[in-house]
Amino acid sequence: MSLLGSIKSLFSPLPEGSIRYKGYTIAALPEEEFGRYRLNAVISRKDQHRSYTLIDRVADKQSCVKMTHTKAKKLIDQKGEGIFAH
């Protein structure tokens, strides 16, 4: 990605439930299951991405999004680029 492309991506709008954190994009994608929401996310950076689904479930969608962001930030802090290792 060119420098201009990188700069543009910093200012482009994110889809609902998505945030940027330390150069990564975290997309929270809550999955409704039996009246509760399961934590599900895609963490991406440049051309790499990784999907995560956790067993945690919460009662409302907004709480699920917040919890997903919190857990994804911790994962990024702990593993960094290792997130994308298979």
Secondary structure as UniProt FT lines:
FT   HELIX           3..11
FT   TURN            16..17
FT   STRAND          18..21
FT   TURN            22..23
FT   STRAND          24..28
FT   STRAND          31..33
FT   TURN            34..35
FT   STRAND          36..45
FT   TURN            46..47
FT   STRAND          48..58
FT   HELIX           61..79
FT   HELIX           80..84
//
